[in-house]
Amino acid sequence: MPRPKKDAVSLNIKLATEVSNMLEEYCKETGQPKTTAIERILDAAFKDYFSQPEGKRIPK
């Protein structure tokens, strides 16, 4: 029985070569697919950002 599909949206982006290389290395070391790694990294960044009061939310 196949897994149910998750609710998702496709995203097509261009990354700086240096960032792409770091992502590749991170995925090799952790054994995570790029999608999972990026979802987790973005989730952590957004939780940190939105945990700050609205007036103090300034991207770094």
PDBQT receptor file of N, H, CA, C and O in Angstrom, charges set to zero:
ATOM      1  N   MET A   1       0.847  -1.177   0.000  1.00  0.00    +0.000 N 
ATOM      2  CA  MET A   1       0.000   0.000   0.000  1.00  0.00    +0.000 C 
ATOM      3  C   MET A   1       0.894   1.243   0.000  1.00  0.00    +0.000 C 
ATOM      4  O   MET A   1       1.748   1.382   0.876  1.00  0.00    +0.000 OA
ATOM      5  N   PRO A   2       0.713   2.146  -0.964  1.00  0.00    +0.000 N 
ATOM      6  CA  PRO A   2       1.561   3.341  -1.052  1.00  0.00    +0.000 C 
ATOM      7  C   PRO A   2       1.247   4.332   0.069  1.00  0.00    +0.000 C 
ATOM      8  O   PRO A   2       0.140   4.381   0.604  1.00  0.00    +0.000 OA
ATOM      9  N   ARG A   3       2.274   5.118   0.398  1.00  0.00    +0.000 N 
ATOM     10  H   ARG A   3       3.174   5.078  -0.037  1.00  0.00    +0.000 HD
ATOM     11  CA  ARG A   3       2.080   6.168   1.398  1.00  0.00    +0.000 C 
ATOM     12  C   ARG A   3       1.166   7.240   0.830  1.00  0.00    +0.000 C 
ATOM     13  O   ARG A   3       1.198   7.514  -0.370  1.00  0.00    +0.000 OA
ATOM     14  N   PRO A   4       0.347   7.851   1.690  1.00  0.00    +0.000 N 
ATOM     15  CA  PRO A   4      -0.476   8.967   1.191  1.00  0.00    +0.000 C 
ATOM     16  C   PRO A   4       0.421  10.149   0.834  1.00  0.00    +0.000 C 
ATOM     17  O   PRO A   4       1.426  10.404   1.496  1.00  0.00    +0.000 OA
ATOM     18  N   LYS A   5       0.045  10.856  -0.211  1.00  0.00    +0.000 N 
ATOM     19  H   LYS A   5      -0.772  10.649  -0.749  1.00  0.00    +0.000 HD
ATOM     20  CA  LYS A   5       0.834  12.016  -0.625  1.00  0.00    +0.000 C 
ATOM     21  C   LYS A   5       0.659  13.142   0.382  1.00  0.00    +0.000 C 
ATOM     22  O   LYS A   5      -0.440  13.382   0.883  1.00  0.00    +0.000 OA
ATOM     23  N   LYS A   6       1.769  13.835   0.672  1.00  0.00    +0.000 N 
ATOM     24  H   LYS A   6       2.661  13.641   0.265  1.00  0.00    +0.000 HD
ATOM     25  CA  LYS A   6       1.673  14.954   1.599  1.00  0.00    +0.000 C 
ATOM     26  C   LYS A   6       1.230  16.198   0.851  1.00  0.00    +0.000 C 
ATOM     27  O   LYS A   6       1.465  16.351  -0.348  1.00  0.00    +0.000 OA
ATOM     28  N   ASP A   7       0.592  17.068   1.589  1.00  0.00    +0.000 N 
ATOM     29  H   ASP A   7       0.402  16.943   2.563  1.00  0.00    +0.000 HD
ATOM     30  CA  ASP A   7       0.170  18.343   1.024  1.00  0.00    +0.000 C 
ATOM     31  C   ASP A   7       1.432  19.151   0.758  1.00  0.00    +0.000 C 
ATOM     32  O   ASP A   7       2.167  19.463   1.696  1.00  0.00    +0.000 OA
ATOM     33  N   ALA A   8       1.695  19.491  -0.472  1.00  0.00    +0.000 N 
ATOM     34  H   ALA A   8       1.098  19.237  -1.234  1.00  0.00    +0.000 HD
ATOM     35  CA  ALA A   8       2.953  20.147  -0.823  1.00  0.00    +0.000 C 
ATOM     36  C   ALA A   8       2.765  21.092  -2.004  1.00  0.00    +0.000 C 
ATOM     37  O   ALA A   8       1.804  20.996  -2.768  1.00  0.00    +0.000 OA
ATOM     38  N   VAL A   9       3.720  22.008  -2.120  1.00  0.00    +0.000 N 
ATOM     39  H   VAL A   9       4.500  22.086  -1.499  1.00  0.00    +0.000 HD
ATOM     40  CA  VAL A   9       3.774  22.959  -3.227  1.00  0.00    +0.000 C 
ATOM     41  C   VAL A   9       5.168  22.858  -3.831  1.00  0.00    +0.000 C 
ATOM     42  O   VAL A   9       6.155  22.816  -3.096  1.00  0.00    +0.000 OA
ATOM     43  N   SER A  10       5.264  22.819  -5.143  1.00  0.00    +0.000 N 
ATOM     44  H   SER A  10       4.462  22.853  -5.740  1.00  0.00    +0.000 HD
ATOM     45  CA  SER A  10       6.567  22.779  -5.803  1.00  0.00    +0.000 C 
ATOM     46  C   SER A  10       7.226  24.144  -5.741  1.00  0.00    +0.000 C 
ATOM     47  O   SER A  10       6.556  25.176  -5.792  1.00  0.00    +0.000 OA
ATOM     48  N   LEU A  11       8.557  24.138  -5.631  1.00  0.00    +0.000 N 
ATOM     49  H   LEU A  11       9.101  23.300  -5.590  1.00  0.00    +0.000 HD
ATOM     50  CA  LEU A  11       9.321  25.368  -5.563  1.00  0.00    +0.000 C 
ATOM     51  C   LEU A  11      10.547  25.212  -6.459  1.00  0.00    +0.000 C 
ATOM     52  O   LEU A  11      11.309  24.256  -6.319  1.00  0.00    +0.000 OA
ATOM     53  N   ASN A  12      10.727  26.140  -7.363  1.00  0.00    +0.000 N 
ATOM     54  H   ASN A  12      10.108  26.916  -7.477  1.00  0.00    +0.000 HD
ATOM     55  CA  ASN A  12      11.858  26.104  -8.275  1.00  0.00    +0.000 C 
ATOM     56  C   ASN A  12      12.692  27.351  -8.014  1.00  0.00    +0.000 C 
ATOM     57  O   ASN A  12      12.235  28.470  -8.249  1.00  0.00    +0.000 OA
ATOM     58  N   ILE A  13      13.925  27.157  -7.522  1.00  0.00    +0.000 N 
ATOM     59  H   ILE A  13      14.296  26.249  -7.331  1.00  0.00    +0.000 HD
ATOM     60  CA  ILE A  13      14.760  28.302  -7.175  1.00  0.00    +0.000 C 
ATOM     61  C   ILE A  13      16.174  28.135  -7.727  1.00  0.00    +0.000 C 
ATOM     62  O   ILE A  13      16.596  27.033  -8.078  1.00  0.00    +0.000 OA
ATOM     63  N   LYS A  14      16.887  29.241  -7.796  1.00  0.00    +0.000 N 
ATOM     64  H   LYS A  14      16.544  30.136  -7.511  1.00  0.00    +0.000 HD
ATOM     65  CA  LYS A  14      18.309  29.220  -8.124  1.00  0.00    +0.000 C 
ATOM     66  C   LYS A  14      19.059  29.537  -6.846  1.00  0.00    +0.000 C 
ATOM     67  O   LYS A  14      18.775  30.536  -6.185  1.00  0.00    +0.000 OA
ATOM     68  N   LEU A  15      20.007  28.695  -6.499  1.00  0.00    +0.000 N 
ATOM     69  H   LEU A  15      20.237  27.884  -7.036  1.00  0.00    +0.000 HD
ATOM     70  CA  LEU A  15      20.840  28.909  -5.323  1.00  0.00    +0.000 C 
ATOM     71  C   LEU A  15      22.225  29.340  -5.749  1.00  0.00    +0.000 C 
ATOM     72  O   LEU A  15      22.715  28.942  -6.807  1.00  0.00    +0.000 OA
ATOM     73  N   ALA A  16      22.847  30.146  -4.929  1.00  0.00    +0.000 N 
ATOM     74  H   ALA A  16      22.449  30.469  -4.070  1.00  0.00    +0.000 HD
ATOM     75  CA  ALA A  16      24.248  30.470  -5.161  1.00  0.00    +0.000 C 
ATOM     76  C   ALA A  16      25.031  29.162  -5.111  1.00  0.00    +0.000 C 
ATOM     77  O   ALA A  16      24.705  28.273  -4.324  1.00  0.00    +0.000 OA
ATOM     78  N   THR A  17      26.042  29.043  -5.931  1.00  0.00    +0.000 N 
ATOM     79  H   THR A  17      26.306  29.766  -6.570  1.00  0.00    +0.000 HD
ATOM     80  CA  THR A  17      26.824  27.811  -6.015  1.00  0.00    +0.000 C 
ATOM     81  C   THR A  17      27.362  27.398  -4.654  1.00  0.00    +0.000 C 
ATOM     82  O   THR A  17      27.328  26.216  -4.312  1.00  0.00    +0.000 OA
ATOM     83  N   GLU A  18      27.852  28.345  -3.880  1.00  0.00    +0.000 N 
ATOM     84  H   GLU A  18      27.879  29.305  -4.159  1.00  0.00    +0.000 HD
ATOM     85  CA  GLU A  18      28.403  28.046  -2.559  1.00  0.00    +0.000 C 
ATOM     86  C   GLU A  18      27.335  27.446  -1.639  1.00  0.00    +0.000 C 
ATOM     87  O   GLU A  18      27.606  26.493  -0.909  1.00  0.00    +0.000 OA
ATOM     88  N   VAL A  19      26.130  28.001  -1.674  1.00  0.00    +0.000 N 
ATOM     89  H   VAL A  19      25.909  28.776  -2.267  1.00  0.00    +0.000 HD
ATOM     90  CA  VAL A  19      25.036  27.487  -0.845  1.00  0.00    +0.000 C 
ATOM     91  C   VAL A  19      24.632  26.098  -1.322  1.00  0.00    +0.000 C 
ATOM     92  O   VAL A  19      24.385  25.209  -0.507  1.00  0.00    +0.000 OA
ATOM     93  N   SER A  20      24.563  25.908  -2.621  1.00  0.00    +0.000 N 
ATOM     94  H   SER A  20      24.763  26.630  -3.284  1.00  0.00    +0.000 HD
ATOM     95  CA  SER A  20      24.225  24.605  -3.180  1.00  0.00    +0.000 C 
ATOM     96  C   SER A  20      25.253  23.546  -2.785  1.00  0.00    +0.000 C 
ATOM     97  O   SER A  20      24.893  22.415  -2.458  1.00  0.00    +0.000 OA
ATOM     98  N   ASN A  21      26.518  23.913  -2.817  1.00  0.00    +0.000 N 
ATOM     99  H   ASN A  21      26.811  24.831  -3.083  1.00  0.00    +0.000 HD
ATOM    100  CA  ASN A  21      27.576  22.982  -2.417  1.00  0.00    +0.000 C 
ATOM    101  C   ASN A  21      27.457  22.613  -0.944  1.00  0.00    +0.000 C 
ATOM    102  O   ASN A  21      27.645  21.454  -0.575  1.00  0.00    +0.000 OA
ATOM    103  N   MET A  22      27.145  23.602  -0.099  1.00  0.00    +0.000 N 
ATOM    104  H   MET A  22      26.992  24.543  -0.399  1.00  0.00    +0.000 HD
ATOM    105  CA  MET A  22      26.962  23.318   1.323  1.00  0.00    +0.000 C 
ATOM    106  C   MET A  22      25.759  22.401   1.548  1.00  0.00    +0.000 C 
ATOM    107  O   MET A  22      25.808  21.505   2.391  1.00  0.00    +0.000 OA
ATOM    108  N   LEU A  23      24.683  22.623   0.797  1.00  0.00    +0.000 N 
ATOM    109  H   LEU A  23      24.643  23.351   0.113  1.00  0.00    +0.000 HD
ATOM    110  CA  LEU A  23      23.499  21.769   0.901  1.00  0.00    +0.000 C 
ATOM    111  C   LEU A  23      23.832  20.338   0.496  1.00  0.00    +0.000 C 
ATOM    112  O   LEU A  23      23.433  19.387   1.168  1.00  0.00    +0.000 OA
ATOM    113  N   GLU A  24      24.559  20.191  -0.598  1.00  0.00    +0.000 N 
ATOM    114  H   GLU A  24      24.884  20.964  -1.144  1.00  0.00    +0.000 HD
ATOM    115  CA  GLU A  24      24.977  18.859  -1.055  1.00  0.00    +0.000 C 
ATOM    116  C   GLU A  24      25.777  18.128   0.028  1.00  0.00    +0.000 C 
ATOM    117  O   GLU A  24      25.520  16.962   0.326  1.00  0.00    +0.000 OA
ATOM    118  N   GLU A  25      26.750  18.833   0.607  1.00  0.00    +0.000 N 
ATOM    119  H   GLU A  25      26.959  19.781   0.365  1.00  0.00    +0.000 HD
ATOM    120  CA  GLU A  25      27.592  18.241   1.653  1.00  0.00    +0.000 C 
ATOM    121  C   GLU A  25      26.759  17.882   2.877  1.00  0.00    +0.000 C 
ATOM    122  O   GLU A  25      26.928  16.809   3.458  1.00  0.00    +0.000 OA
ATOM    123  N   TYR A  26      25.864  18.777   3.264  1.00  0.00    +0.000 N 
ATOM    124  H   TYR A  26      25.726  19.648   2.792  1.00  0.00    +0.000 HD
ATOM    125  CA  TYR A  26      24.978  18.537   4.411  1.00  0.00    +0.000 C 
ATOM    126  C   TYR A  26      24.135  17.280   4.182  1.00  0.00    +0.000 C 
ATOM    127  O   TYR A  26      24.001  16.446   5.077  1.00  0.00    +0.000 OA
ATOM    128  N   CYS A  27      23.578  17.152   2.997  1.00  0.00    +0.000 N 
ATOM    129  H   CYS A  27      23.687  17.829   2.270  1.00  0.00    +0.000 HD
ATOM    130  CA  CYS A  27      22.740  15.996   2.679  1.00  0.00    +0.000 C 
ATOM    131  C   CYS A  27      23.557  14.697   2.665  1.00  0.00    +0.000 C 
ATOM    132  O   CYS A  27      23.073  13.656   3.110  1.00  0.00    +0.000 OA
ATOM    133  N   LYS A  28      24.780  14.757   2.162  1.00  0.00    +0.000 N 
ATOM    134  H   LYS A  28      25.174  15.603   1.801  1.00  0.00    +0.000 HD
ATOM    135  CA  LYS A  28      25.646  13.573   2.175  1.00  0.00    +0.000 C 
ATOM    136  C   LYS A  28      25.938  13.148   3.606  1.00  0.00    +0.000 C 
ATOM    137  O   LYS A  28      25.877  11.963   3.935  1.00  0.00    +0.000 OA
ATOM    138  N   GLU A  29      26.260  14.131   4.463  1.00  0.00    +0.000 N 
ATOM    139  H   GLU A  29      26.311  15.093   4.196  1.00  0.00    +0.000 HD
ATOM    140  CA  GLU A  29      26.618  13.828   5.848  1.00  0.00    +0.000 C 
ATOM    141  C   GLU A  29      25.437  13.339   6.673  1.00  0.00    +0.000 C 
ATOM    142  O   GLU A  29      25.593  12.461   7.521  1.00  0.00    +0.000 OA
ATOM    143  N   THR A  30      24.258  13.901   6.430  1.00  0.00    +0.000 N 
ATOM    144  H   THR A  30      24.131  14.614   5.740  1.00  0.00    +0.000 HD
ATOM    145  CA  THR A  30      23.093  13.546   7.241  1.00  0.00    +0.000 C 
ATOM    146  C   THR A  30      22.262  12.425   6.640  1.00  0.00    +0.000 C 
ATOM    147  O   THR A  30      21.444  11.815   7.328  1.00  0.00    +0.000 OA
ATOM    148  N   GLY A  31      22.470  12.150   5.347  1.00  0.00    +0.000 N 
ATOM    149  H   GLY A  31      23.135  12.646   4.787  1.00  0.00    +0.000 HD
ATOM    150  CA  GLY A  31      21.686  11.116   4.681  1.00  0.00    +0.000 C 
ATOM    151  C   GLY A  31      20.265  11.553   4.359  1.00  0.00    +0.000 C 
ATOM    152  O   GLY A  31      19.414  10.724   4.040  1.00  0.00    +0.000 OA
ATOM    153  N   GLN A  32      20.010  12.842   4.442  1.00  0.00    +0.000 N 
ATOM    154  H   GLN A  32      20.702  13.516   4.702  1.00  0.00    +0.000 HD
ATOM    155  CA  GLN A  32      18.675  13.366   4.149  1.00  0.00    +0.000 C 
ATOM    156  C   GLN A  32      18.557  13.753   2.676  1.00  0.00    +0.000 C 
ATOM    157  O   GLN A  32      19.521  14.226   2.074  1.00  0.00    +0.000 OA
ATOM    158  N   PRO A  33      17.376  13.551   2.101  1.00  0.00    +0.000 N 
ATOM    159  CA  PRO A  33      17.142  14.094   0.765  1.00  0.00    +0.000 C 
ATOM    160  C   PRO A  33      17.124  15.628   0.849  1.00  0.00    +0.000 C 
ATOM    161  O   PRO A  33      16.874  16.191   1.914  1.00  0.00    +0.000 OA
ATOM    162  N   LYS A  34      17.385  16.284  -0.258  1.00  0.00    +0.000 N 
ATOM    163  H   LYS A  34      17.588  15.827  -1.124  1.00  0.00    +0.000 HD
ATOM    164  CA  LYS A  34      17.418  17.748  -0.262  1.00  0.00    +0.000 C 
ATOM    165  C   LYS A  34      16.095  18.346   0.208  1.00  0.00    +0.000 C 
ATOM    166  O   LYS A  34      16.090  19.319   0.961  1.00  0.00    +0.000 OA
ATOM    167  N   THR A  35      14.981  17.776  -0.228  1.00  0.00    +0.000 N 
ATOM    168  H   THR A  35      14.985  16.985  -0.840  1.00  0.00    +0.000 HD
ATOM    169  CA  THR A  35      13.672  18.310   0.161  1.00  0.00    +0.000 C 
ATOM    170  C   THR A  35      13.510  18.294   1.675  1.00  0.00    +0.000 C 
ATOM    171  O   THR A  35      13.104  19.294   2.268  1.00  0.00    +0.000 OA
ATOM    172  N   THR A  36      13.822  17.174   2.298  1.00  0.00    +0.000 N 
ATOM    173  H   THR A  36      14.151  16.362   1.817  1.00  0.00    +0.000 HD
ATOM    174  CA  THR A  36      13.692  17.057   3.751  1.00  0.00    +0.000 C 
ATOM    175  C   THR A  36      14.622  18.033   4.453  1.00  0.00    +0.000 C 
ATOM    176  O   THR A  36      14.219  18.703   5.403  1.00  0.00    +0.000 OA
ATOM    177  N   ALA A  37      15.867  18.118   3.989  1.00  0.00    +0.000 N 
ATOM    178  H   ALA A  37      16.195  17.573   3.217  1.00  0.00    +0.000 HD
ATOM    179  CA  ALA A  37      16.837  19.012   4.609  1.00  0.00    +0.000 C 
ATOM    180  C   ALA A  37      16.361  20.464   4.516  1.00  0.00    +0.000 C 
ATOM    181  O   ALA A  37      16.400  21.195   5.506  1.00  0.00    +0.000 OA
ATOM    182  N   ILE A  38      15.921  20.873   3.355  1.00  0.00    +0.000 N 
ATOM    183  H   ILE A  38      15.888  20.279   2.551  1.00  0.00    +0.000 HD
ATOM    184  CA  ILE A  38      15.482  22.256   3.171  1.00  0.00    +0.000 C 
ATOM    185  C   ILE A  38      14.234  22.542   3.991  1.00  0.00    +0.000 C 
ATOM    186  O   ILE A  38      14.126  23.611   4.594  1.00  0.00    +0.000 OA
ATOM    187  N   GLU A  39      13.284  21.603   4.025  1.00  0.00    +0.000 N 
ATOM    188  H   GLU A  39      13.372  20.736   3.536  1.00  0.00    +0.000 HD
ATOM    189  CA  GLU A  39      12.085  21.797   4.848  1.00  0.00    +0.000 C 
ATOM    190  C   GLU A  39      12.455  21.979   6.314  1.00  0.00    +0.000 C 
ATOM    191  O   GLU A  39      11.905  22.858   6.978  1.00  0.00    +0.000 OA
ATOM    192  N   ARG A  40      13.353  21.188   6.823  1.00  0.00    +0.000 N 
ATOM    193  H   ARG A  40      13.800  20.474   6.284  1.00  0.00    +0.000 HD
ATOM    194  CA  ARG A  40      13.751  21.279   8.236  1.00  0.00    +0.000 C 
ATOM    195  C   ARG A  40      14.519  22.555   8.523  1.00  0.00    +0.000 C 
ATOM    196  O   ARG A  40      14.303  23.189   9.556  1.00  0.00    +0.000 OA
ATOM    197  N   ILE A  41      15.410  22.937   7.626  1.00  0.00    +0.000 N 
ATOM    198  H   ILE A  41      15.585  22.422   6.787  1.00  0.00    +0.000 HD
ATOM    199  CA  ILE A  41      16.181  24.164   7.810  1.00  0.00    +0.000 C 
ATOM    200  C   ILE A  41      15.253  25.381   7.782  1.00  0.00    +0.000 C 
ATOM    201  O   ILE A  41      15.362  26.256   8.641  1.00  0.00    +0.000 OA
ATOM    202  N   LEU A  42      14.349  25.447   6.813  1.00  0.00    +0.000 N 
ATOM    203  H   LEU A  42      14.261  24.736   6.115  1.00  0.00    +0.000 HD
ATOM    204  CA  LEU A  42      13.414  26.565   6.732  1.00  0.00    +0.000 C 
ATOM    205  C   LEU A  42      12.469  26.590   7.924  1.00  0.00    +0.000 C 
ATOM    206  O   LEU A  42      12.171  27.660   8.456  1.00  0.00    +0.000 OA
ATOM    207  N   ASP A  43      11.996  25.422   8.349  1.00  0.00    +0.000 N 
ATOM    208  H   ASP A  43      12.239  24.553   7.917  1.00  0.00    +0.000 HD
ATOM    209  CA  ASP A  43      11.101  25.339   9.497  1.00  0.00    +0.000 C 
ATOM    210  C   ASP A  43      11.779  25.928  10.739  1.00  0.00    +0.000 C 
ATOM    211  O   ASP A  43      11.170  26.711  11.467  1.00  0.00    +0.000 OA
ATOM    212  N   ALA A  44      13.029  25.553  10.978  1.00  0.00    +0.000 N 
ATOM    213  H   ALA A  44      13.524  24.917  10.387  1.00  0.00    +0.000 HD
ATOM    214  CA  ALA A  44      13.766  26.067  12.138  1.00  0.00    +0.000 C 
ATOM    215  C   ALA A  44      13.959  27.585  12.027  1.00  0.00    +0.000 C 
ATOM    216  O   ALA A  44      13.799  28.302  13.014  1.00  0.00    +0.000 OA
ATOM    217  N   ALA A  45      14.301  28.072  10.838  1.00  0.00    +0.000 N 
ATOM    218  H   ALA A  45      14.432  27.489  10.035  1.00  0.00    +0.000 HD
ATOM    219  CA  ALA A  45      14.515  29.514  10.644  1.00  0.00    +0.000 C 
ATOM    220  C   ALA A  45      13.217  30.289  10.853  1.00  0.00    +0.000 C 
ATOM    221  O   ALA A  45      13.222  31.346  11.484  1.00  0.00    +0.000 OA
ATOM    222  N   PHE A  46      12.106  29.772  10.328  1.00  0.00    +0.000 N 
ATOM    223  H   PHE A  46      12.102  28.914   9.815  1.00  0.00    +0.000 HD
ATOM    224  CA  PHE A  46      10.827  30.472  10.482  1.00  0.00    +0.000 C 
ATOM    225  C   PHE A  46      10.334  30.432  11.921  1.00  0.00    +0.000 C 
ATOM    226  O   PHE A  46       9.774  31.420  12.397  1.00  0.00    +0.000 OA
ATOM    227  N   LYS A  47      10.523  29.329  12.624  1.00  0.00    +0.000 N 
ATOM    228  H   LYS A  47      10.977  28.526  12.237  1.00  0.00    +0.000 HD
ATOM    229  CA  LYS A  47      10.127  29.261  14.035  1.00  0.00    +0.000 C 
ATOM    230  C   LYS A  47      10.903  30.285  14.844  1.00  0.00    +0.000 C 
ATOM    231  O   LYS A  47      10.338  30.955  15.709  1.00  0.00    +0.000 OA
ATOM    232  N   ASP A  48      12.196  30.410  14.568  1.00  0.00    +0.000 N 
ATOM    233  H   ASP A  48      12.655  29.866  13.865  1.00  0.00    +0.000 HD
ATOM    234  CA  ASP A  48      13.019  31.402  15.248  1.00  0.00    +0.000 C 
ATOM    235  C   ASP A  48      12.531  32.815  14.929  1.00  0.00    +0.000 C 
ATOM    236  O   ASP A  48      12.379  33.643  15.827  1.00  0.00    +0.000 OA
ATOM    237  N   TYR A  49      12.291  33.079  13.672  1.00  0.00    +0.000 N 
ATOM    238  H   TYR A  49      12.414  32.406  12.942  1.00  0.00    +0.000 HD
ATOM    239  CA  TYR A  49      11.847  34.409  13.231  1.00  0.00    +0.000 C 
ATOM    240  C   TYR A  49      10.502  34.779  13.853  1.00  0.00    +0.000 C 
ATOM    241  O   TYR A  49      10.354  35.870  14.404  1.00  0.00    +0.000 OA
ATOM    242  N   PHE A  50       9.529  33.883  13.770  1.00  0.00    +0.000 N 
ATOM    243  H   PHE A  50       9.650  32.996  13.323  1.00  0.00    +0.000 HD
ATOM    244  CA  PHE A  50       8.187  34.193  14.245  1.00  0.00    +0.000 C 
ATOM    245  C   PHE A  50       8.056  34.106  15.762  1.00  0.00    +0.000 C 
ATOM    246  O   PHE A  50       7.023  34.494  16.308  1.00  0.00    +0.000 OA
ATOM    247  N   SER A  51       9.071  33.609  16.449  1.00  0.00    +0.000 N 
ATOM    248  H   SER A  51       9.909  33.294  16.005  1.00  0.00    +0.000 HD
ATOM    249  CA  SER A  51       9.030  33.589  17.911  1.00  0.00    +0.000 C 
ATOM    250  C   SER A  51       9.362  34.966  18.491  1.00  0.00    +0.000 C 
ATOM    251  O   SER A  51       9.154  35.212  19.679  1.00  0.00    +0.000 OA
ATOM    252  N   GLN A  52       9.876  35.854  17.648  1.00  0.00    +0.000 N 
ATOM    253  H   GLN A  52      10.045  35.654  16.683  1.00  0.00    +0.000 HD
ATOM    254  CA  GLN A  52      10.205  37.213  18.075  1.00  0.00    +0.000 C 
ATOM    255  C   GLN A  52       8.961  38.099  17.976  1.00  0.00    +0.000 C 
ATOM    256  O   GLN A  52       8.106  37.876  17.119  1.00  0.00    +0.000 OA
ATOM    257  N   PRO A  53       8.861  39.100  18.850  1.00  0.00    +0.000 N 
ATOM    258  CA  PRO A  53       7.728  40.030  18.749  1.00  0.00    +0.000 C 
ATOM    259  C   PRO A  53       7.743  40.720  17.379  1.00  0.00    +0.000 C 
ATOM    260  O   PRO A  53       8.802  40.916  16.784  1.00  0.00    +0.000 OA
ATOM    261  N   GLU A  54       6.559  41.081  16.893  1.00  0.00    +0.000 N 
ATOM    262  H   GLU A  54       5.698  40.921  17.376  1.00  0.00    +0.000 HD
ATOM    263  CA  GLU A  54       6.451  41.656  15.536  1.00  0.00    +0.000 C 
ATOM    264  C   GLU A  54       7.364  42.848  15.297  1.00  0.00    +0.000 C 
ATOM    265  O   GLU A  54       7.953  42.957  14.221  1.00  0.00    +0.000 OA
ATOM    266  N   GLY A  55       7.496  43.731  16.253  1.00  0.00    +0.000 N 
ATOM    267  H   GLY A  55       7.017  43.643  17.127  1.00  0.00    +0.000 HD
ATOM    268  CA  GLY A  55       8.316  44.923  16.072  1.00  0.00    +0.000 C 
ATOM    269  C   GLY A  55       9.806  44.631  16.006  1.00  0.00    +0.000 C 
ATOM    270  O   GLY A  55      10.582  45.486  15.578  1.00  0.00    +0.000 OA
ATOM    271  N   LYS A  56      10.218  43.441  16.420  1.00  0.00    +0.000 N 
ATOM    272  H   LYS A  56       9.588  42.747  16.767  1.00  0.00    +0.000 HD
ATOM    273  CA  LYS A  56      11.633  43.093  16.449  1.00  0.00    +0.000 C 
ATOM    274  C   LYS A  56      12.019  42.112  15.347  1.00  0.00    +0.000 C 
ATOM    275  O   LYS A  56      13.162  41.657  15.304  1.00  0.00    +0.000 OA
ATOM    276  N   ARG A  57      11.101  41.786  14.471  1.00  0.00    +0.000 N 
ATOM    277  H   ARG A  57      10.173  42.155  14.506  1.00  0.00    +0.000 HD
ATOM    278  CA  ARG A  57      11.361  40.824  13.392  1.00  0.00    +0.000 C 
ATOM    279  C   ARG A  57      12.121  41.501  12.254  1.00  0.00    +0.000 C 
ATOM    280  O   ARG A  57      11.525  42.060  11.333  1.00  0.00    +0.000 OA
ATOM    281  N   ILE A  58      13.407  41.440  12.336  1.00  0.00    +0.000 N 
ATOM    282  H   ILE A  58      13.891  40.987  13.085  1.00  0.00    +0.000 HD
ATOM    283  CA  ILE A  58      14.241  42.003  11.287  1.00  0.00    +0.000 C 
ATOM    284  C   ILE A  58      15.128  40.881  10.762  1.00  0.00    +0.000 C 
ATOM    285  O   ILE A  58      15.948  40.347  11.509  1.00  0.00    +0.000 OA
ATOM    286  N   PRO A  59      14.977  40.511   9.487  1.00  0.00    +0.000 N 
ATOM    287  CA  PRO A  59      15.805  39.453   8.929  1.00  0.00    +0.000 C 
ATOM    288  C   PRO A  59      17.291  39.783   9.052  1.00  0.00    +0.000 C 
ATOM    289  O   PRO A  59      17.695  40.938   8.913  1.00  0.00    +0.000 OA
ATOM    290  N   LYS A  60      18.086  38.771   9.310  1.00  0.00    +0.000 N 
ATOM    291  H   LYS A  60      17.758  37.833   9.423  1.00  0.00    +0.000 HD
ATOM    292  CA  LYS A  60      19.535  38.960   9.464  1.00  0.00    +0.000 C 
ATOM    293  C   LYS A  60      20.213  38.909   8.128  1.00  0.00    +0.000 C 
ATOM    294  O   LYS A  60      21.434  39.048   8.050  1.00  0.00    +0.000 OA
TER     295      LYS A  60
